[in-house]
Every structure is written in C-alpha cells, then in structure tokens.
C-alpha cells in the first residue's frame, strides 16, 4: 500500500534500466483490540472462531486510506514455533488439523474506495464430517499493487545511476478456527525469570505450557507487589495464543521502568486470563519472588 523508491549512485558511469522488485510482507497478528489495522486496511474481528452451533461469521473490511485499494483474500496454513514465530507450511504437523476444507467464504477479492467498507461472509461446511477437536487455518488479506495501464510507461531518462524500485505488498493474516466438542485445554506458567537488560531495563521471561485438545488464547498481566503490599501494574500483553499442536510457547515481556518500583524486593504476580470480550476466566496464575 505504499511504494519505496531507492536510488543508488555508482562510482562508475553506468546506464541502466529500472529494475522492479516485489517484496511480500506477511504480518501475523496477535493484537489486543477487536479491530486489527495494518496500513490502510481496518479489519474486525481479529479472529474467526466457529464454536458450538455457530455456522456463519461476518468479517468487516474498511479502507482508511485516501486512495482506492484492492485486496485478494486467500487461506494459508501456518505453524507456530515455540518462540511464537510463524512459518508457512503445506502439510500439517502431527496433531495439527487444517480448517480450509470446511470453510467457505465470499467474495474472494474486494476493491474499496477511500472510506468504503465491505463484509466478507465466512461459513462452515460439511460440519458432520468433523471429528472432535480443533481445526485451524489462516485468512490472508493481500494488498494488490496498482498497475500502470497498458501503453503507459514512465519516460526514459538518461542517468548515471542505478535506479531500483521496491514495491512492498503488505498483508494481514488472521486465524480461522473450528472447534468441535468440549475443550479440555489447560495452561500453566513456568520458568519465570526476571532480568535487567543493560542493567536497567526490566524484562520477564516465562513459558506457557498448554495441554489438551484446543488452542489457548488470552491476555497476560503482571503486577508488582511490594513488601508492604502495594500493587502496581507493570506489564500487559494482550492476544497471546498457544496454538495446537504446540505444548509450550516461550515469551518475553518488557516491564515498566520506574524509580518507584524496586524489582529487587517483593514479588511479581503473573495472570493469564480470557480476553475481555469473552466470559471472565483465569487460565493460569503464578508468582515470582524477588527477594
């Protein structure tokens, strides 16, 4: 949704044509708000979850930019690593099941004028063929770059430099999940460690341990409890997922740096809970003693 032009001068006098290079950036979300925005695309909800008797869900796209934009919509398969990174795959890992065969959506592409919105209809199909457990794929919303009309070319210029035109293509991916049956998933927190980066930046390391038949998704909150009992919120991270079939996810959270907080005394209370838009539930809680 934007173009970068890079001009690199050569020491020697060289004449060259413009070299087009296309870069594709896939941005994966685990964001806190119900609205996911990237570039000029506004998208809600941030996750598509078919649970219980839900058969259809609407995805809302809006163009917040000043130019018309076209987006192609497809489904991709993604693996989450223990470090929380994402990798595109074609075959499921052991214990992982893709949702794409049971998902129908339309339209497959949209063109939005500035300020215009569009609804994408997403439906579950062949539900009777689904076994108990969780199925997951990811929607990929890819911005289609503007193309110059046929016959319209930039005027040729004689130059002593190499000119490289980079056209990044931005995209958004969000999970689409089908859940069948009751969840028996549990989460625990382990390997808690507080460290000071550069001797001054507090950082909390921990591991999410997931077991059960479905993914975990929630918000992490960290409070500092002083020896006198004063509680101060020092860290928060929303939208943390541990997808099946992963049994653990390593996580690092930067904490508040303040002269009023003594990280050598008291304790840290860490709570992993359900997002605010679902029923209140604490998935896991732990404490780290600091003295």
TORPA-51344 format. One record per atom (N, C-alpha, C, O, CB): residue in one letter; x, y, z. Coordinates in steps of 0.1 Angstrom, whole numbers, plus 2048, in hexadecimal, padded with zeros to 3 digits. Each point is the difference from the previous one (the first is absolute). Glycine has a CB too. Layout:
# TORPA-51344
AXYZ
...
This chain:
# TORPA-51344
X8077F4800
X7F980C800
X80880D800
X7FB80B801
X7F47E880A
X81E80B7F4
X80880C7FD
X80C7FB7F8
X8047F4800
X7F4818815
X80F7FD7E4
X80B7FD7F8
X80C807805
X80080B804
X7F17F17E8
X81B7FD814
X80C805804
X8098017F3
X8027F57FA
X7FC80281E
X8088147E5
X8098017F5
X80E803806
X802809807
X7EC7FF7E9
X81C7EF80C
X80D801805
X8098037F5
X8007F87F6
X7FB7F881D
X80E81B7EE
X8098037F5
X80E7FF806
X80480680A
X7EC80A7EB
X8187E7804
X80D7FD804
X80A8057F6
X8007FB7F4
X7F87F1819
X81081E7F6
X80A8057F6
X80C7F77FF
X8057FB80B
X7F381C7FA
X80D7E77F0
X80C7F87FE
X80C80A7FE
X7FF80B7FC
X7F47E27FA
X81980E80E
X80C8077FE
X8038017F1
X80380B7FB
X8067EE81B
X7F67FC7E3
X8028007F2
X7F38057F9
X7F57FF805
X81C7EE7FD
X7F18187F2
X7F58057F8
X7F97F47F9
X8057FB7F6
X80681C806
X7E97E6809
X7F97F47FB
X7F28047FC
X7F9807808
X8157E9806
X7ED80C7E7
X7F28037FC
X7F97F2802
X8047F67FB
X80281D7F5
X7EE7EF816
X7F87F3803
X7F28037FF
X7FB80C803
X8177EB80B
X7E67FF7EF
X7F1802801
X7FC7FE80E
X8077FB809
X7F67FC7DF
X7F680C81B
X7FA7FF80D
X7FD7F1802
X7FB7F97F7
X7FB81E808
X80E7E480D
X7FF7F2803
X7F47FE80A
X80280580B
X8177F67F1
X7DC800800
X7F57FE80A
X8037F4809
X8047F67FC
X7EB8147F4
X80E7F981D
X8027F580A
X7F3800809
X7FC80A804
X81E7F87FC
X7E07F2802
X7F4800808
X8037F880D
X8067F57FF
X7EC80B7EC
X80B80681F
X8027FA80E
X7F37FE806
X7F7808800
X81F803803
X7E87E9803
X7F47FC806
X8027FF80F
X8097F9805
X7EF7FB7E7
X80081481C
X8017FF80E
X7F37FB806
X7F68067FD
X81A80E803
X7F17E1807
X7F47FA806
X80180380F
X8087FC807
X7F67F17E8
X7F881B816
X80080580D
X7F67F7808
X7F48007FC
X8138187FE
X7FD7E1811
X7F77F8808
X7FD80780D
X808806806
X8027E57F0
X7EA81380D
X7FB80880B
X7FD7F880C
X7FA7F5800
X7FD8197F0
X80D7F881B
X7FB7FC80C
X7FE80D808
X807803809
X8047E67F7
X7EA81E7FC
X7FF80E805
X7F580080B
X7F77F7800
X8118137EA
X7F880081E
X7F680180B
X7F38057FC
X7F67FB806
X81D809809
X7EB8057E8
X7F48067FD
X7F77F77F7
X8067F87F9
X80481F80A
X7E97EB7FD
X7F77F97F7
X8028047F2
X7FB7F97F7
X7F580481B
X81680E7EB
X8028057F3
X80F7FF7FD
X808804807
X7E480C7FA
X8177EA7F3
X80E7FE7FC
X8028097F4
X7FA7FF7F6
X8077E9812
X8098217F9
X80380A7F6
X80E7FE7FB
X8097FF809
X7E7811800
X8137F07EA
X80D7FF7FB
X8008087F3
X7F87FE7F7
X80D7EC814
X8048207F4
X8008097F4
X7F2807800
X7FD80780A
X8127EA7EA
X7EA80E801
X7F38077FF
X7F47F7801
X7F58037FD
X81780E7F5
X7F77E2812
X7F57F6802
X7FC7FF80E
X8097FD809
X8007F77E3
X7EA80D817
X7FB7FE80D
X7F87F3800
X7F77FF7F7
X80881B80E
X8037DD804
X7FA7F3800
X7FB7FC80D
X80780280A
X8087F87E4
X7E5801813
X7FA7FC80C
X7F67F47FD
X7F98017F6
X80A816815
X7FC7DF7FD
X8087FD80C
X80E7FC7FD
X8047FE7F4
X7E87FC818
X81D8047FE
X80E7FD7FE
X8017F07FF
X80B7FC7FC
X7FC819810
X7EF7E47F8
X8007F17FF
X7F27FC7FC
X7F6805804
X81C7F980E
X7EE7F77E6
X7F47FA7FC
X7FF7F2807
X8087F77FD
X7F78167EC
X7F87F2821
X7FF7F3807
X7F27FB7FF
X7F6806805
X81C80280B
X7ED7EC7EB
X7F37F97FF
X7FF7F680C
X8087F6800
X7F780D7E6
X7F9800823
X7FF7F880C
X7F17FD802
X7F78087FE
X81E80380D
X7E87E97FA
X7F27FD803
X7F87FF7F3
X8047F97F7
X7FE81281F
X7F37FC7EA
X7F77FF7F4
X80280B7F6
X7F88027F7
X7F77F4818
X81B8137F3
X80380B7F7
X8037FA7F2
X8087F87FE
X801816814
X7F07F77E4
X8017FC7F2
X80680A7F6
X8057FD7F6
X7E87F380F
X81181D7FF
X80480B7F7
X80580C808
X7FA80380B
X7F57F57E4
X81B80E80C
X80680C807
X80380A7F5
X8057FD7F5
X8057F581E
X7F481B7F0
X80380B7F7
X80E806804
X80280380B
X7E58017F1
X8217FE7F9
X80C807802
X7FE80E7FA
X7FB8017F5
X8147EA80A
X7F681F807
X7FE80E7FC
X80D8067FC
X809801808
X7E3802806
X8158017E5
X80C8077FB
X7FC80F7FD
X7F58037FB
X8147E77FB
X80181F80D
X7FE80E7FD
X80D8067FB
X80A7FD805
X7E380480C
X8128077E5
X80B8087FB
X80180D806
X7F88097FE
X8067EB7EC
X80C80E81F
X80280D807
X8098097F8
X80380B805
X7F97EA811
X8098077DF
X80A8097F8
X7F980A7F7
X7F3801801
X81C7EC800
X7F981A7F8
X7FA80B7F7
X8007FB7F1
X7FB8087F8
X80E809818
X7FB7E37EE
X7FF7FA7F2
X7F87F3800
X7FF7FA80B
X8178117EF
X7E57F27FB
X7F97F37FE
X80B7F5802
X80B8017FC
X7E38097F5
X80D7EA814
X8097F5803
X7F97F37FD
X7F47FF802
X81880E80F
X7FB7EA7E9
X7FB7F27FD
X8077F6809
X80C801802
X7EF8067E6
X7FD7F081D
X8067F5809
X7FB7F37FB
X7F57FD7FD
X80C812817
X8097E87EA
X7FD7F27FD
X8007F880D
X808802809
X8038007E0
X7EB7F5818
X7FE7F880D
X8027F17FD
X7FA7FB7F7
X7F5817811
X8197E87FF
X8037F27FF
X8027FA80D
X7FF80780B
X80C7FD7DF
X7F77EF817
X8037F880C
X80E7FA7FF
X8037FA7F6
X7E480180D
X820807808
X80E7FA801
X8007F880D
X7F8801809
X8138127EA
X8007E480D
X8027F880C
X80C804807
X80B8037FA
X7EA7E97FA
X80B815819
X80A806808
X8047F780C
X7F77FA807
X80281D7F2
X8147E880A
X8057F980C
X80580B80A
X80680A7FB
X8007E17F7
X7F781381A
X80680980B
X80C7F9806
X7FF7F4804
X7EA817801
X8227FC7FC
X80C7FA807
X7FF80280F
X7F7807805
X8177FD7E6
X7FB7F681C
X80080280F
X80380E804
X7FD80480B
X80A7E47F7
X80081F7F5
X80380E803
X7F580A7FC
X80180C801
X8177EE7FB
X7DD8007FF
X7F48097FC
X8018057F2
X7F88087FC
X8067FE81B
X80C7F67E1
X8018047F2
X7F77F77F7
X7FB7F6805
X81D8127FF
X7E57FD7F0
X7F77F97F7
X8087FC7F3
X8088077FB
X7E480680F
X8107E77F2
X8067FA7F4
X7F57FB7F7
X7F77F9804
X81F801808
X7EB8097E7
X7F67FB7F6
X8047F17FD
X80B7FD7FD
X7F181B7F9
X7FA7E080A
X8027F27FD
X7F57FB7F6
X7F68077FE
X8147F5819
X7F87F87E4
X7F67FA7F7
X7FA7F3806
X7F57FC7FC
X81880E7F0
X7FB7EF81C
X7FB7F4807
X7FF80280F
X808807806
X8037EB7E8
X7EA809818
X7FF80280E
X80A7F9808
X8057F57FD
X7E380E800
X81C80380F
X8097F9809
X7F87F5807
X7F3800800
X81B815803
X7F87E1803
X7F97F6808
X7F780680A
X805808809
X80D7E87F4
X7E180D803
X7F780680A
X7F980D7FB
X7F8805807
X8157F080A
X7F78107E3
X7FA80C7FB
X7F67FC7F5
X8037F87F7
X81281680F
X7E07F97F9
X7F67FE7F6
X7FC80E7FA
X7FD809807
X7FA7E2805
X8098157E6
X7FD80C7F9
X7F08027FF
X7F97F6800
X81D8087F3
X7E680E80D
X7F28037FF
X7FB8047F2
X7F48017FE
X80E807819
X8077FA7E0
X7FC8057F2
X7F67F87F9
X7F88057F9
X81F805806
X7EA7E8803
X7F67F87F8
X7F2801805
X7F77FC7F9
X81B7F4803
X7EC816810
X7F3802805
X7FB80E801
X7F7803807
X80E7E8806
X80281E7EC
X7FD80E800
X7FC8057F2
X8077FD7F7
X80980681D
X7E68057EC
X7FC8067F3
X7FF80F803
X7FA80480A
X7F97E77EE
X81281D7FF
X7FF80F802
X7FF8077F3
X8047FB7F5
X80A80381F
X7EC80E7EC
X7FE8087F4
X7FD80E804
X7FA80380B
X7FD7E97E8
X80D81D805
X8087FF7F3
X80E7FC803
X80580180B
X7EC80F7EA
X8177ED800
X80E7FC801
X80980C7FE
X80C7FF803
X7EE7EB7F5
X801821804
X80880C7FE
X7F680C801
X7F47FF7FD
X81E7F67F5
X7F3817813
X7F880C801
X80880C7FC
X80C800802
X7E77F5811
X8068147E8
X80680D7FC
X7F980B808
X7F48017FF
X8137F77EA
X80080F81F
X7F980A809
X80580E7FD
X80C8037FF
X7F27EC813
X7F881A7EC
X80380E7FF
X80480680E
X7FD7F980A
X7F38097E2
X81680A814
X80380580D
X7F4801809
X7F58067FC
X81D8077F9
X7EF7EE817
X7F580180A
X7F67F57FE
X7F67FF807
X80E8197FA
X7FD7DF7F5
X7F67F67FD
X8037F4808
X80B7FC803
X7F280D7E5
X7F87EF81B
X8017F4808
X7FA7F47F8
X7F88037F7
X80780A81E
X8047E77EE
X7FB7F47FA
X7FF7F580A
X8097FE808
X8018097E2
X7EC7F1815
X7FE7F4808
X8047F47F9
X7FC7FE7F4
X7F180D818
X81B7EC7FA
X8047F37FB
X7F87F6808
X8017FF80C
X8168097ED
X7E17F0800
X7F87F5806
X8097F4802
X8057FB7F6
X7E580E800
X8167F1816
X8087F4802
X7F77F6806
X7F8802809
X81D80B7FB
X7EB7E77F6
X7F77F5805
X8077F3802
X80A7FD7F9
X7E380E7FA
X80E7ED816
X8057F2802
X7F87F77F7
X7F3801800
X814804818
X7FF7F27E1
X7FA7F67F8
X8047F2805
X80A7FE807
X7F58127E5
X7F87E6810
X8037F2803
X8047FE80F
X8097F8803
X7FF8057E5
X7F0809820
X8037FF80F
X7FE7F2805
X8077FC80A
X7F281B7F9
X7FF7E17F7
X7FE7F2804
X80C7F77FE
X8017F6806
X7E780D7F5
X8218027FD
X80C7F87FD
X80C80380A
X80A7FA800
X7EF8057E8
X80480B821
X80B804809
X8007F880D
X7F67FD806
X80781A7F1
X80F7E480C
X8027F980D
X80280A80B
X80380C7FD
X8077E07F7
X7F5810818
X80280980C
X80E805800
X80A7F97FC
X7E57FA811
X81381A7F7
X80D806800
X7FF80D7F9
X7F68067FE
X8157E4803
X80181B7FB
X80280D7FA
X8067FF7F2
X8097F97FE
X7F9811819
X7F87FF7E0
X8058017F3
X80480F7FE
X7F8809803
X7FA7E37F4
X81A816803
X80580E7FF
X8078027F2
X8087F87FC
X7FA80A81D
X7FA8097E1
X8078067F4
X80180F803
X7FC80580A
X7FC7E87E5
X80D81A807
X80180F801
X7FB8077F3
X8057FC7F5
X80E80181C
X7E580D7F1
X7FC8097F5
X80C8097FD
X806805809
X7E17FA7FD
X81C8037ED
X80B8097FC
X7F980B7F7
X7FB7FD7F5
X8177F180D
X7EF81E803
X7FB80C7F9
X80C8077FA
X807807807
X7E47FC808
X8167FC7E4
X80C8057F9
X7FC80C7F7
X7F78007F8
X8147E9808
X7FD822802
X7FD80C7F9
X8067FE7F1
X80B7FC7FF
X7F6812816
X7F67F57E1
X8047FE7F2
X80680E7FC
X7F8809800
X7F67E47FB
X81E813800
X80680D7FD
X7FA8067F3
X7FB7F97F8
X81A800813
X7EA8147F4
X7FB8077F4
X8097FC7F5
X80C7FF801
X7EB81480C
X8037EB7E7
X8077FD7F4
X7FE80C7F6
X7F58057FF
X8097E2805
X80D81C7F5
X7FF80B7F6
X7F87FB7F4
X8037F57FB
X81381580D
X7E17FE7F3
X7F87FB7F4
X80A7FD7F4
X80B8057FF
X7E2809808
X80E7E87F1
X8087FC7F4
X80380C7F8
X7F88097FD
X7FD7E1803
X8178177FB
X80480B7F7
X80580C808
X8068097FA
X7EA7EF7F5
X80E80881E
X80580C808
X80D7FC806
X8007F8809
X7E88107FB
X8227FF7F9
X80D7FD805
X80780D805
X7FD80B7FB
X8057E17F6
X807812819
X80780C804
X8098047F5
X8067F87FA
X7F880181E
X8048147E6
X8098057F6
X80E7FC803
X80580080B
X7ED8137F0
X8157E87FA
X80E7FC801
X80980B804
X7FF80B7FB
X7FD7E37F4
X80D81081B
X80980A804
X80E7FB800
X8037F5803
X7EC81580B
X81A7FE7ED
X80E7FD800
X80680480D
X7FF80B805
X8037F87E2
X8057F3820
X80580380D
X80D7F9802
X8037F67F9
X7E580D810
X81F801801
X80D7FA803
X7FF7F780D
X80A7FD806
X8028177EF
X7E77E980E
X7FE7F880D
X7F77F47FD
X7F98007F6
X80A815817
X7FE7E17FC
X7F77F57FF
X7F3804808
X80280580C
X8117EA7F2
X7E280F7FD
X7F3803807
X7F97F3803
X7FD7F97F6
X80281E7FE
X7FE7E7818
X7F97F4804
X7F2804806
X80080880A
X8167EC7FA
X7E08067F7
X7F3803806
X7FB7F4808
X7FE7F57FA
X7FD81A7F2
X8027F3821
X7FB7F6808
X7F1802803
X7FC80B804
X81B7F2806
X7E17F87F4
X7F2802802
X7FC7F580B
X7FC7F57FC
X8008147EC
X8047FB825
X7FC7F680A
X7F17FE7FF
X7F88097FD
X81A7FE812
X7EA7EC7F3
X7F27FD7FF
X7FC7FB80F
X8057F6804
X7FC8047E3
X7F780E81F
X7FD7FD80E
X7F47F7801
X7F78017F8
X81381580F
X7F67E2803
X7F47F7802
X7FE7FE80F
X808803808
X7FD7F27E2
X7EF806819
X7FC7FD80D
X7FB7F1801
X7F97FC7F7
X80081C80D
X80B7E1806
X7FB7F2802
X7F980080D
X80480580A
X80E7F17E8
X7E280380E
X7F97FE80D
X7FC7F1800
X7FD7FA7F6
X7FB81E80B
X8077E280B
X7FC7F2800
X7F27FE7FE
X7F7808804
X81B7F480C
X7EA7F97EA
X7F37FB7FF
X7FF7F2806
X8077F77FB
X7F48177F0
X7FE7F1820
X8007F4808
X7F27F9801
X7F6807802
X81E80380B
X7EC7E97F2
X7F47F8802
X8027F780C
X80A7F9801
X7EF8087E7
X7FE800822
X8017F880C
X7F47F7801
X7F58047FF
X81980E80D
X7F57E17F6
X7F57F6801
X8027F980E
X80A7FB803
X7F58027E3
X7F6803822
X8007FA80D
X80580980B
X80280C7FD
X8027DF7F7
X7FD810818
X80480780B
X80F801801
X8077F77FD
X7E480280F
X81A8137F9
X80E802801
X8057FA80E
X7F980280A
X8068137E7
X80C7E480F
X8067FB80C
X80E806802
X8097FB807
X7EA7F07F7
X80F8217FB
X80D806800
X80380780D
X7F8806806
X8067FD7E1
X80F7FB81E
X80480780C
X80E8077FD
X8077FC7F7
X7ED7F3818
X80F81B7F8
X80C8087FE
X80780280E
X7F980380A
X7FD8097E1
X8177F3815
X80880480C
X80B8087FC
X8048007F4
X7F57EB817
X80D81D7FE
X80B8097FE
X80C7FA807
X7FF7FC80C
X7F28187F1
X81B7EC7FC
X80C7FB807
X80C8077FB
X7FF8097F7
X7F67E180B
X816813804
X80D8067FD
X80080F800
X8068077F8
X7FE7E57F9
X7F6819819
X7FF80F802
X80E805804
X8067FB809
X7E28047FE
X81C80C7F2
X80D806803
X80080F7FD
X7FB8047F6
X8107E6805
X7F981E80F
X80180E7FE
X80F8037FD
X8097FC808
X7E3809808
X8168037E6
X80E8047FD
X80080F7FC
X7F68067FC
X80F7E37FC
X80681D80A
X80280E7FD
X8098017F3
X80C7FD800
X7F280A818
X7FC7FE7DD
X8078027F4
X80880D801
X7FA80B803
X7F47E87F0
X81F80D80A
X80880C801
X80080580F
X80280C802
X7FA7FA7E5
X8027F1822
X80080380E
X7F580A804
X80080580C
X8187F77F4
X7DE8077F7
X7F680A804
X7F27FD7FB
X7F6806805
X81C80A7FC
X7ED7E77F5
X7F37FE7F9
X7FA7F3805
X8067F57FD
X8018187EF
X7EF7F381D
X7FA7F3805
X7F97F87F6
X7F88067F8
X80680581E
X8047E87EA
X7FA7F77F6
X7FD7F3807
X8077FB808
X8068107E5
X7E77F1810
X7FB7F3805
X8007F57F6
X7FA8027F5
X7F880B81C
X8147E87F2
X8007F47F7
X7F77F5806
X8017FF80D
X8168077EA
X7E27F3801
X7F77F6805
X7FD7F67F5
X8028037F4
X7F580C81E
X8037E67F2
X7FC7F67F6
X7F17FD803
X7FC7FD80B
X81B7F97F3
X7E180A7F7
X7F27FC801
X8007F17FD
X8057FB7F5
X7F281C804
X8037E180F
X7FF7F17FE
X7F17FD7FE
X7F8801808
X81D7FA807
X7E98007E4
X7F27FD7FD
X7FE7F07FE
X8097FA7FB
X7F581C7F9
X7F77E5812
X7FD7F27FD
X7F18007FE
X7F8808804
X81A7EF80B
X7EA7FF7E9
X7F17FF7FD
X7FE7FF7F1
X8097FF7F8
X7F280D81D
X7F87F57E7
X7FC7FE7F2
X7FE80D7F8
X7FE7FF7F4
X7F87ED814
X80C8207FE
X7FE80C7F9
X80A80B804
X8087FE80A
X7E07FD7F5
X81980F7F9
X80980B802
X7FD80880C
X7F4800805
X8108017E2
X80580781E
X7FE80A80B
X80280E7FA
X8098027F8
X7FE7ED81A
X7F181A7F3
X80180E7FB
X7FB80980B
X7F57FE805
X8077FB7E3
X80C81181C
X7FD80880B
X80980C802
X8098027F7
X7ED7EB814
X80981A800
X80880C803
X8087FD80C
X7FC7F980A
X7F28167ED
X81E7F6809
X80A7FF80B
X80180D808
X80280A7FA
X80B7E47F9
X7F281181A
X80180C808
X80A7FD80B
X8007F5806
X7E98127F6
X820803807
X80B7FE80A
X7FE80C80A
X80180C7FC
X80F7E87F4
X7F080881D
X7FF80A80B
X80C7FF809
X8057F5802
X7E280B7FD
X81E80B805
X80B80080A
X7F980280E
X7F980A802
X8197FF7ED
X7F17EE81A
X7FB80180E
X80C803809
X8087F8802
X7E47F87F9
X81481C80B
X80B804808
X7FF7F980E
X7F67FA803
X80B81C7F1
X80A7EA814
X7FF7FA80D
X7F5805809
X7FB7F9809
X81E8037F5
X7E38117FF
X7F6806808
X7F27FD7FB
X7F6803806
X81980F800
X7F07E77EF
X7F37FC7FA
X7FB8097F5
X7F57FE7FB
X8067F981B
X80C8137E6
X7FC8097F5
X8017F97F3
X80A7FA7FC
X7FE81A811
X7ED7EC7EB
X7FF7F97F4
X80180A7F4
X7F880A800
X7FA7E480B
X8178107EC
X8028097F4
X8007F87F4
X8087F67FE
X80581A810
X7EB7F37E8
X8007F97F3
X80D8047F8
X80280C7FD
X7E47F3803
X8227F77FD
X80D8037FA
X8017FA7F2
X80A8037F9
X8007FE81E
X7ED7F87E5
X8007FA7F2
X7F37FA7FC
X7F97FA808
X81F8017FC
X7E68067EF
X7F47FA7FA
X8027FC7F1
X8078087F9
X7EB805817
X80A7E87EC
X8017FC7F2
X7F37F97FD
X7FC7F5806
X81D8087FB
X7E08087F5
X7F37FA7FC
X8017F87F4
X8088027F7
X7ED812813
X8027E27F5
X7FF7F87F4
X80B7F67FE
X8057FE7F5
X7EF815801
X8107E6815
X80A7F67FF
X7FA7F37FE
X7F77FB807
X818812808
X7F57EC7E6
X7FB7F37FC
X80B7F5801
X80B8037FE
X7E48097F3
X80C7E9813
X8087F47FF
X7F87F67F8
X7F77F9805
X81580B812
X7F87FA7DC
X7F87F87F7
X8037F2801
X80B7FC803
X7F48177EE
X7F77E480C
X8037F27FF
X8087FE7F3
X7FF8087F7
X7EB7F2815
X81F7FC7F4
X8027F680A
X80B80480B
X8047F8807
X7F57F77E8
X80B81E811
X80B804809
X7FC7FE80F
X7F4802804
X81380F7EB
X8027EA818
X7FE7FE80F
X80780B808
X7FD80080C
X8017E77F0
X80A8217FE
X80680B807
X80380C7F7
X8027FE7F4
X8087F181C
X7F781D7F6
X80480C7F9
X808808809
X7FC80480B
X7EF7FC7E7
X82180480A
X809809807
X7FC80E7FE
X7FC8047F5
X8177EB809
X7EE81980C
X7FB80E7FF
X808809808
X8057FD80B
X7E47FB7F1
X81A8147FF
X80780B807
X7F880C800
X7FB8057F6
X81B7F1803
X7E9810813
X7F780C801
X80980B807
X8067FE80A
X7E57F47F8
X81581A7F7
X80780B806
X7F780680B
X7F48037FE
X8188027EC
X7FA7FE821
X7F880580C
X80380F801
X8098067FA
X7F87E4812
X7F681D7FC
X80180E802
X80D803808
X8037FA809
X7E48087F7
X8208087FB
X80C805806
X7FC80D808
X7FC80A7FA
X8147EC7F4
X7F280981F
X7FC80B809
X80880080C
X8047F6806
X7E580A7F1
X81B80C80E
X80780280C
X7F87FC80C
X8057FD80B
X8098157EB
X7E57EE808
X7F67FC80B
X7FF7F1802
X7FA7FC80A
X7FA8197F2
X8127E37FB
X7FE7F2801
X80E7FA802
X8098027F8
X7E37FE7F9
X8157F881A
X80D7FA804
X7FE7F17FC
X7FA7F8807
X80B81980C
X8027EB7E2
X7FF7F27FB
X8097F7808
X8017F47FC
X7F98157ED
X80C7FC821
X8097F7808
X7F87FB80D
X8057F8807
X8108137F0
X7DF7FA80B
X7F87FD80C
X7F27FD7FC
X7FB8047F5
X81480B819
X7EA7EA7FA
X7F27FD7FE
X7FE7F47F7
X8087F6801
X7F3821802
X7FB7E97F5
X7FD7F57F7
X7F98047F3
X7FA80B800
X8057E6814
X8028077E2
X7F88037F4
X7F57F67FF
X8027F4802
X8128157F2
X7DF7FC80A
X7F57F77FE
X7FC8007F1
X7FD80B7FB
X7FB7FA81D
X8087EF7E2
X7FD7FF7F2
X7F37F97FE
X7FE7F5805
X81B80B7F6
X7DE8057FD
X7F37FA7FE
X7FD8007F0
X80280A7F9
X7F67FE81E
X8057EC7E5
X7FC7FE7F2
X7F17FD800
X7FC7F6805
X81B8017F4
X7E1811800
X7F17FF801
X7FA8027F3
X8068047F6
X7FB805821
X7F27F47E8
X7F88027F4
X7FF80E7FC
X801809808
X7F27E37FE
X80C8177ED
X7FF80E7FB
X7F3806806
X7F77F9804
X8158017E7
X7F4813815
X7F4807806
X7F37FF7F9
X7F6802805
X81B80E803
X7F07EB7EB
X7F37FF7F8
X7FA7F2802
X7F67FD7F9
X8138137F7
X7FC7E8819
X7FA7F3803
X7FE7FF80F
X803809807
X8087EC7E5
X7EF800818
X7FD7FF80F
X80D800808
X80A7FA7FC
X7E17F97FF
X815814811
X80C800808
X8057F2804
X7F87F8805
X80081F803
X8147E77F6
X8067F3804
X80F802801
X8078057F7
X7E67EE7FE
X819808816
X80E800802
X8067F27FB
X7FC7F6806
X80281B80D
X80A7EF7E3
X8067F47FB
X80C7FB809
X8017F4802
X7F88127E7
X80F80381B
X80C7FC808
X80480C808
X7FF80C7FC
X8087E37F2
X7FF80E81D
X80580B809
X80D7FA807
X8017F5804
X7E8815800
X8217FF7FE
X80C7FC806
X80780C807
X7FC80C7FD
X8077E27F2
X806810819
X80780B807
X8107FD800
X8047F5800
X7E881080E
X81B8077F1
X80E7FF800
X80580980B
X7FE80C801
X8037F07E6
X8067FD823
X80580780C
X80D8087FB
X8087FA7F9
X7EE7F5818
X80B81D7F4
X80B8097FC
X80B80280B
X80B8057FD
X7E68067F4
X80C7F081B
X80A80280A
X8037F3807
X809800809
X7EE8177FB
